[in-house]
Amino acid sequence: MDLLCLQPIDDPYLLANAKAVSFSQQADGLHLDLLAQPAGVPVYAYRIELLGTDKNLVVGASREAR
């Protein structure tokens, strides 16, 4: 059973183009990596839902911030 559901946010200024997501535990917390992002698109945003709960979070990543 999947525990996480990755959903693009439908907004004209937020683009969601990743094809995969991976998580890694690091010293400062849980890190989210969005894979297979196309070049030239500056901003990505996702809503991550914890299935079976009413909890979700919005994650944004900017190519310039990396």
C-alpha positions as CSV (number, residue, x, y, z in Angstrom):
1,M,0.0,0.0,0.0
2,D,1.3,3.5,-0.9
3,L,1.6,5.9,2.0
4,L,2.5,9.0,0.0
5,C,0.7,10.5,-3.0
6,L,2.6,13.1,-5.1
7,Q,0.3,15.5,-6.8
8,P,1.1,18.5,-9.0
9,I,-0.4,21.8,-7.9
10,D,-2.5,23.2,-10.7
11,D,-1.5,26.9,-10.9
12,P,-0.3,28.9,-13.9
13,Y,2.9,30.1,-12.0
14,L,3.7,26.7,-10.5
15,L,4.9,24.0,-12.8
16,A,5.1,20.3,-11.8
17,N,7.2,18.2,-14.2
18,A,9.1,15.7,-12.1
19,K,8.6,12.0,-13.0
20,A,9.9,10.5,-9.8
21,V,10.4,11.4,-6.2
22,S,13.0,10.1,-3.7
23,F,13.5,10.7,0.0
24,S,16.7,10.6,2.0
25,Q,17.2,11.0,5.8
26,Q,20.0,13.6,6.5
27,A,21.3,15.3,9.6
28,D,18.9,18.2,9.2
29,G,15.8,16.1,8.5
30,L,14.1,14.4,5.6
31,H,15.1,15.6,2.2
32,L,12.9,15.3,-0.9
33,D,14.5,15.0,-4.4
34,L,12.4,15.5,-7.5
35,L,13.9,13.7,-10.4
36,A,13.8,14.1,-14.2
37,Q,13.1,17.8,-14.2
38,P,13.3,19.4,-17.7
39,A,15.9,22.2,-18.3
40,G,14.7,25.7,-18.6
41,V,11.7,25.5,-16.2
42,P,12.6,27.5,-13.1
43,V,10.0,26.5,-10.4
44,Y,8.3,23.3,-9.4
45,A,5.7,22.7,-6.7
46,Y,4.0,19.6,-5.3
47,R,1.5,18.7,-2.7
48,I,2.5,15.6,-0.9
49,E,-0.4,13.8,0.9
50,L,-0.1,11.2,3.6
51,L,-2.7,8.8,2.5
52,G,-5.2,7.7,5.1
53,T,-4.8,11.0,7.0
54,D,-6.0,14.6,6.4
55,K,-2.3,15.8,6.4
56,N,-0.4,17.2,3.5
57,L,2.4,19.6,2.8
58,V,3.4,21.7,-0.2
59,V,6.9,21.5,-1.5
60,G,8.5,23.9,-3.9
61,A,12.0,23.8,-5.5
62,S,13.7,26.4,-7.5
63,R,16.4,25.6,-10.0
64,E,18.2,28.8,-9.0
65,A,18.2,27.9,-5.3
66,R,20.2,24.7,-5.8
